[in-house]
């Protein structure tokens, strides 16, 4: 197993477990081409901090990579609402682009 993933997993359930740890773990799973595990980690991140717009964006990416297009669209839509509310303009813009692509693909 990836030593970085092992190191992050050892911290789960400990005093430093939180949205950032789960987000970091999700990113490592994406790099390791394990999108389903990445999606679970990103979901845990947004469960811990529903206002974490970067985690919503990453969740959408991971769900899309694992073949869950409707789940990805839902994550992007929630992420857009969060990013707009927080004034995170760049994240909202990026997620709008991804969501638009998914809607177009669904219509085709």
Z-matrix of the N, CA and C atoms (Angstrom, degrees):
N
C 1 1.461
C 2 1.533 1 109.62
N 3 1.299 2 114.11 1 154.23
C 4 1.458 3 122.99 2 177.43
C 5 1.536 4 110.07 3 -59.55
N 6 1.338 5 118.57 4 125.19
C 7 1.475 6 120.27 5 -178.15
C 8 1.535 7 113.16 6 -63.04
N 9 1.315 8 116.97 7 -32.09
C 10 1.474 9 119.86 8 178.40
C 11 1.534 10 110.07 9 -66.57
N 12 1.339 11 116.29 10 -42.89
C 13 1.467 12 120.31 11 177.84
C 14 1.523 13 109.89 12 -63.78
N 15 1.327 14 116.60 13 -44.31
C 16 1.475 15 120.43 14 178.75
C 17 1.521 16 110.89 15 -57.61
N 18 1.313 17 115.70 16 -45.52
C 19 1.464 18 121.22 17 -179.06
C 20 1.535 19 111.20 18 -61.44
N 21 1.323 20 116.72 19 -44.56
C 22 1.471 21 120.23 20 179.16
C 23 1.522 22 111.37 21 -67.19
N 24 1.332 23 116.64 22 -40.41
C 25 1.467 24 119.65 23 -179.45
C 26 1.525 25 112.20 24 -64.36
N 27 1.330 26 117.05 25 -30.92
C 28 1.468 27 120.28 26 178.15
C 29 1.528 28 111.71 27 -64.29
N 30 1.332 29 116.33 28 -25.56
C 31 1.472 30 120.42 29 -179.22
C 32 1.522 31 113.19 30 -84.07
N 33 1.344 32 117.84 31 -12.77
C 34 1.462 33 121.02 32 -179.59
C 35 1.524 34 110.11 33 -60.47
N 36 1.306 35 115.43 34 135.82
C 37 1.456 36 120.35 35 179.36
C 38 1.516 37 113.75 36 81.97
N 39 1.318 38 116.99 37 -3.77
C 40 1.466 39 120.96 38 -179.87
C 41 1.521 40 111.56 39 -94.34
N 42 1.327 41 116.03 40 -172.61
C 43 1.470 42 120.10 41 -177.08
C 44 1.532 43 113.59 42 -65.65
N 45 1.344 44 117.54 43 -22.48
C 46 1.466 45 119.93 44 -179.20
C 47 1.529 46 113.01 45 -97.32
N 48 1.342 47 115.95 46 6.59
C 49 1.466 48 119.91 47 179.25
C 50 1.520 49 108.36 48 -71.97
N 51 1.313 50 115.30 49 127.75
C 52 1.457 51 120.78 50 178.68
C 53 1.511 52 109.73 51 -173.11
N 54 1.312 53 115.36 52 -168.75
C 55 1.457 54 120.94 53 -176.46
C 56 1.534 55 111.98 54 -59.68
N 57 1.322 56 116.87 55 -42.41
C 58 1.469 57 119.73 56 -177.69
C 59 1.529 58 111.22 57 -65.48
N 60 1.321 59 117.66 58 -41.90
C 61 1.466 60 120.95 59 178.07
C 62 1.526 61 110.02 60 -62.41
N 63 1.325 62 117.07 61 -45.00
C 64 1.463 63 121.00 62 -179.63
C 65 1.535 64 110.42 63 -64.97
N 66 1.333 65 116.53 64 -38.68
C 67 1.470 66 121.62 65 177.42
C 68 1.529 67 110.12 66 -63.00
N 69 1.323 68 116.73 67 -45.22
C 70 1.468 69 121.19 68 179.22
C 71 1.524 70 111.10 69 -62.60
N 72 1.330 71 116.13 70 -41.33
C 73 1.461 72 120.88 71 178.30
C 74 1.534 73 110.16 72 -63.42
N 75 1.311 74 116.48 73 -42.80
C 76 1.465 75 120.72 74 177.93
C 77 1.514 76 111.73 75 -59.67
N 78 1.323 77 116.93 76 -42.82
C 79 1.464 78 120.46 77 178.43
C 80 1.523 79 111.40 78 -62.01
N 81 1.329 80 116.76 79 -39.90
C 82 1.465 81 120.07 80 178.70
C 83 1.532 82 110.74 81 -66.18
N 84 1.337 83 116.89 82 -39.47
C 85 1.466 84 119.76 83 177.24
C 86 1.531 85 110.61 84 -64.21
N 87 1.334 86 117.49 85 -38.33
C 88 1.468 87 119.67 86 177.43
C 89 1.522 88 110.49 87 -62.59
N 90 1.337 89 116.31 88 -44.57
C 91 1.465 90 120.50 89 178.63
C 92 1.532 91 110.73 90 -60.55
N 93 1.333 92 116.01 91 -34.31
C 94 1.462 93 121.67 92 -179.01
C 95 1.539 94 111.64 93 -84.32
N 96 1.327 95 116.23 94 7.01
C 97 1.462 96 122.69 95 179.81
C 98 1.521 97 112.68 96 58.70
N 99 1.333 98 114.93 97 45.45
C 100 1.468 99 122.30 98 174.87
C 101 1.529 100 107.87 99 -122.49
N 102 1.351 101 116.96 100 72.26
C 103 1.465 102 119.50 101 -173.06
C 104 1.523 103 115.07 102 -63.24
N 105 1.330 104 118.28 103 -32.55
C 106 1.468 105 119.26 104 -179.87
C 107 1.525 106 110.55 105 -67.14
N 108 1.339 107 116.59 106 -41.99
C 109 1.468 108 119.96 107 177.28
C 110 1.527 109 110.09 108 -67.85
N 111 1.330 110 116.80 109 -36.61
C 112 1.461 111 120.87 110 177.28
C 113 1.525 112 109.88 111 -62.23
N 114 1.326 113 116.39 112 -44.77
C 115 1.469 114 120.40 113 -179.90
C 116 1.528 115 110.94 114 -60.56
N 117 1.319 116 116.84 115 -40.90
C 118 1.474 117 120.12 116 178.67
C 119 1.526 118 110.79 117 -63.19
N 120 1.326 119 116.58 118 -40.14
C 121 1.469 120 120.11 119 179.51
C 122 1.527 121 110.65 120 -68.55
N 123 1.331 122 117.58 121 -42.44
C 124 1.471 123 120.20 122 178.91
C 125 1.526 124 110.77 123 -66.81
N 126 1.337 125 117.01 124 -36.61
C 127 1.468 126 119.76 125 176.54
C 128 1.524 127 109.83 126 -62.55
N 129 1.327 128 116.52 127 -41.06
C 130 1.468 129 120.26 128 177.40
C 131 1.529 130 110.45 129 -63.81
N 132 1.331 131 116.94 130 -34.91
C 133 1.477 132 120.33 131 178.39
C 134 1.525 133 110.76 132 -65.08
N 135 1.340 134 117.67 133 -46.58
C 136 1.470 135 118.97 134 -179.32
C 137 1.522 136 111.93 135 -73.71
N 138 1.340 137 117.49 136 -24.11
C 139 1.467 138 119.91 137 173.51
C 140 1.525 139 109.83 138 -65.40
N 141 1.338 140 116.03 139 -36.74
C 142 1.463 141 120.85 140 -179.47
C 143 1.527 142 111.98 141 -80.47
N 144 1.339 143 117.15 142 -31.93
C 145 1.472 144 121.64 143 178.98
C 146 1.524 145 108.50 144 -142.04
N 147 1.340 146 116.88 145 90.48
C 148 1.465 147 120.75 146 -177.61
C 149 1.535 148 113.85 147 -63.82
N 150 1.320 149 117.86 148 -11.46
C 151 1.471 150 121.50 149 -179.62
C 152 1.525 151 112.96 150 -98.89
N 153 1.314 152 117.91 151 14.88
C 154 1.467 153 123.42 152 -176.84
C 155 1.536 154 108.21 153 -89.17
N 156 1.335 155 116.45 154 87.08
C 157 1.464 156 120.25 155 -173.16
C 158 1.526 157 112.98 156 -61.45
N 159 1.318 158 118.37 157 -36.29
C 160 1.474 159 120.52 158 178.83
C 161 1.526 160 110.54 159 -63.33
N 162 1.318 161 117.15 160 -35.54
C 163 1.467 162 120.35 161 178.94
C 164 1.526 163 110.62 162 -70.12
N 165 1.331 164 117.87 163 -36.12
C 166 1.468 165 119.90 164 176.18
C 167 1.523 166 110.26 165 -63.15
N 168 1.333 167 116.03 166 -43.01
C 169 1.469 168 120.44 167 179.68
C 170 1.531 169 109.92 168 -62.24
N 171 1.327 170 116.40 169 -45.31
C 172 1.463 171 121.32 170 179.92
C 173 1.528 172 111.15 171 -65.64
N 174 1.333 173 116.69 172 -36.97
C 175 1.473 174 120.57 173 177.66
C 176 1.520 175 109.48 174 -61.54
N 177 1.322 176 117.14 175 -44.68
C 178 1.462 177 120.36 176 177.79
C 179 1.516 178 111.34 177 -59.57
N 180 1.320 179 116.26 178 -43.82
C 181 1.474 180 121.12 179 179.86
C 182 1.528 181 110.88 180 -62.05
N 183 1.324 182 116.87 181 -45.06
C 184 1.468 183 121.24 182 -178.83
C 185 1.530 184 111.32 183 -66.60
N 186 1.328 185 116.73 184 -41.59
C 187 1.466 186 119.75 185 179.09
C 188 1.522 187 110.67 186 -64.70
N 189 1.326 188 116.20 187 -40.66
C 190 1.458 189 119.98 188 177.75
C 191 1.526 190 110.41 189 -62.66
N 192 1.331 191 116.43 190 -43.84
C 193 1.473 192 121.07 191 179.89
C 194 1.525 193 111.77 192 -64.10
N 195 1.334 194 117.11 193 -27.02
C 196 1.466 195 119.47 194 179.06
C 197 1.529 196 111.85 195 -92.80
N 198 1.340 197 116.68 196 5.83
C 199 1.458 198 120.63 197 174.19
C 200 1.517 199 116.16 198 91.81
N 201 1.319 200 117.95 199 6.68
C 202 1.471 201 121.77 200 -179.21
C 203 1.534 202 109.12 201 -97.52
N 204 1.338 203 116.36 202 81.14
C 205 1.459 204 120.16 203 -176.18
C 206 1.525 205 112.89 204 -66.64
N 207 1.333 206 117.57 205 -40.59
C 208 1.469 207 119.23 206 -179.49
C 209 1.529 208 110.53 207 -68.00
N 210 1.319 209 116.61 208 -37.83
C 211 1.464 210 120.71 209 176.59
C 212 1.520 211 111.38 210 -65.09
N 213 1.336 212 115.66 211 -39.78
C 214 1.465 213 120.69 212 178.76
C 215 1.523 214 110.07 213 -63.26
N 216 1.329 215 116.53 214 -45.10
C 217 1.467 216 120.50 215 179.69
C 218 1.525 217 110.47 216 -61.65
N 219 1.325 218 117.08 217 -42.74
C 220 1.465 219 120.88 218 178.90
C 221 1.536 220 110.65 219 -62.42
N 222 1.327 221 116.66 220 -41.38
C 223 1.470 222 120.56 221 178.95
C 224 1.527 223 110.42 222 -64.64
N 225 1.333 224 116.64 223 -43.72
C 226 1.466 225 119.63 224 178.53
C 227 1.530 226 110.99 225 -62.78
N 228 1.339 227 116.95 226 -42.43
C 229 1.473 228 119.78 227 -179.35
C 230 1.525 229 111.10 228 -63.40
N 231 1.322 230 116.98 229 -42.60
C 232 1.469 231 120.51 230 177.15
C 233 1.528 232 109.60 231 -64.92
N 234 1.329 233 115.80 232 -42.26
C 235 1.461 234 121.13 233 179.49
C 236 1.516 235 112.64 234 -62.63
N 237 1.326 236 116.67 235 -37.86
C 238 1.474 237 121.03 236 178.19
C 239 1.519 238 109.30 237 -63.04
N 240 1.335 239 116.80 238 -45.20
C 241 1.468 240 120.87 239 179.41
C 242 1.529 241 110.52 240 -60.89
N 243 1.327 242 116.65 241 -43.68
C 244 1.469 243 121.62 242 179.30
C 245 1.523 244 110.37 243 -64.24
N 246 1.337 245 116.26 244 -47.60
C 247 1.466 246 120.45 245 -178.25
C 248 1.529 247 111.32 246 -63.20
N 249 1.337 248 116.14 247 -41.45
C 250 1.471 249 119.59 248 177.89
C 251 1.522 250 110.70 249 -61.43
N 252 1.323 251 116.68 250 -44.19
C 253 1.467 252 121.23 251 -178.99
C 254 1.528 253 111.72 252 -64.54
N 255 1.326 254 116.63 253 -31.53
C 256 1.467 255 120.98 254 -178.32
C 257 1.525 256 112.84 255 -90.68
N 258 1.338 257 116.89 256 -7.08
C 259 1.457 258 119.99 257 -177.47
C 260 1.523 259 112.49 258 76.80
N 261 1.326 260 116.44 259 21.21
C 262 1.458 261 122.09 260 179.62
C 263 1.531 262 108.05 261 -86.94
N 264 1.318 263 115.28 262 76.96
C 265 1.460 264 122.66 263 -170.09
C 266 1.524 265 113.07 264 -61.00
N 267 1.324 266 117.41 265 -44.65
C 268 1.462 267 120.43 266 -177.32
C 269 1.525 268 111.72 267 -63.50
N 270 1.311 269 117.27 268 -45.76
C 271 1.471 270 120.38 269 179.75
C 272 1.525 271 110.11 270 -62.73
N 273 1.328 272 117.29 271 -41.52
C 274 1.464 273 120.68 272 179.24
C 275 1.523 274 110.29 273 -62.33
N 276 1.329 275 116.34 274 -42.74
C 277 1.465 276 121.12 275 179.62
C 278 1.523 277 110.86 276 -60.38
N 279 1.330 278 116.32 277 -48.32
C 280 1.468 279 121.06 278 -178.89
C 281 1.527 280 111.03 279 -61.71
N 282 1.325 281 116.99 280 -45.61
C 283 1.461 282 119.79 281 -178.76
C 284 1.526 283 111.35 282 -67.21
N 285 1.331 284 117.66 283 -33.17
C 286 1.467 285 120.77 284 175.48
C 287 1.524 286 110.62 285 -61.41
N 288 1.333 287 116.73 286 -41.90
C 289 1.466 288 121.25 287 178.46
C 290 1.532 289 109.84 288 -62.17
N 291 1.338 290 116.92 289 -48.21
C 292 1.462 291 120.97 290 -179.08
C 293 1.533 292 111.10 291 -62.60
N 294 1.338 293 116.23 292 -42.77
C 295 1.468 294 120.89 293 -179.19
C 296 1.531 295 110.14 294 -64.81
N 297 1.315 296 116.76 295 -41.63
C 298 1.469 297 121.05 296 179.24
C 299 1.539 298 110.21 297 -60.75
N 300 1.323 299 116.13 298 -43.34
C 301 1.473 300 119.94 299 178.30
C 302 1.519 301 111.56 300 -60.68
N 303 1.328 302 116.19 301 -42.41
C 304 1.467 303 119.79 302 -179.83
C 305 1.531 304 111.36 303 -66.05
N 306 1.337 305 116.57 304 -40.14
C 307 1.474 306 119.80 305 178.46
C 308 1.525 307 110.31 306 -64.00
N 309 1.340 308 116.95 307 -42.38
C 310 1.467 309 120.62 308 178.94
C 311 1.520 310 110.61 309 -62.95
N 312 1.324 311 116.66 310 -43.43
C 313 1.468 312 120.67 311 -179.65
C 314 1.525 313 110.06 312 -63.05
N 315 1.319 314 117.33 313 -37.04
C 316 1.461 315 121.81 314 -179.47
C 317 1.540 316 111.17 315 -68.38
N 318 1.340 317 115.60 316 -32.23
C 319 1.467 318 120.36 317 -180.00
C 320 1.525 319 112.02 318 -75.94
N 321 1.336 320 116.39 319 -27.28
C 322 1.479 321 120.31 320 -174.91
C 323 1.521 322 112.40 321 -73.51
